[in-house]
Amino acid sequence: MEMALVLPICIALVMNFIAIMLVVQVKAEVTAATSLAAQSAVSAPVDSVNSCNYASDSFFSTLFNTNAGAGGCPASTSPGIAVTRTPTAQDQARGFANAAVTLTCVDAGPGNYFTGVGYPPPAATTGGTGPPITCTSVVSMDFANTPLGFAVPWKPTITVTALVFPSAVRQSCPTAAC
């Protein structure tokens, strides 16, 4: 009788501890992917559509081991980066919710790194750094499609922000030919 009461509670506790470990692991992966995406976004020259492509490819390749289905990069430069990917069935089996995984990168100004308007700011022309680029990613997890689903009722959302300063070389030389 006592075993019938205690065993389900113990199993539920163990399942929740495993879920916590998975969330911590995914948090580390999302942090690495967001930081890499931020660095990739500023590795392209100022006013380059490649900023979005570099950031998107590095983020989704790091997080999902593939960048298939990422998309979202505009054909021309835009004032920031906003890309989204809906997790596949394989991603959902790893615990990613059927919600969009997003990456957004914005320039704090003055000037805009992604469009080149007003860039570089005056401080950058004297060898200083320009305003930072902030990249934020949001990833939702849902254990309903995993073996943990019957014992883990919560659905964590992980938000990570990375801050990066564009290099002085890219600020003073906005073309890839420099």
Buried (B, 14 or more C-beta within 10 A) or exposed (E): EEEEEEEEEEEBEEBBEBBEEBBEEBBEBBBBBBBBBBBBBBBBBBBBBBBBBBBBBBBBBBBBEEBEBBEBBEEEBBEBBBBBBEBBEEBBEBBBBBBBBBBBBBBEBBBBBBBBBEBBBEBBEEEEBBBBBBBBBBBBBBBBBBEBBEBBEEEBEBEBEBEBBBBBEBBBBBEEEE
